[in-house]
Amino acid sequence: MLWTEVSEISIELYENHPDVDPRYILFTDLHNLVINLEGFNDDPTKSNERILEAIQMNWIEELN
C-alpha cells in the first residue's frame, strides 16, 4: 500500500484496530498505525496532514 491508497488504508485500519476510535486519534498515532500495517510499503516520510486527515475521515466512514 501507498499513502495515496487512502480507502484501502482506512479499511485495513478498521479491520485491524476495532478498538481504536478514529474520531479521537492523534495524527502521530495514526501515522504509526499506518506505517505498521502489513502490506504498507511506502516511504513513511511522505505523509502529511492532508493525507492523514483523509485516512481518518475514510476510517470514520467505515464505522458507519
Buried (B, 14 or more C-beta within 10 A) or exposed (E): BEBEBBBBBBBBBBEEBEEBEBEEBEBEEBBEBBBEBEEBEBEEEEBEEEBBEBBBEBBBEBEE
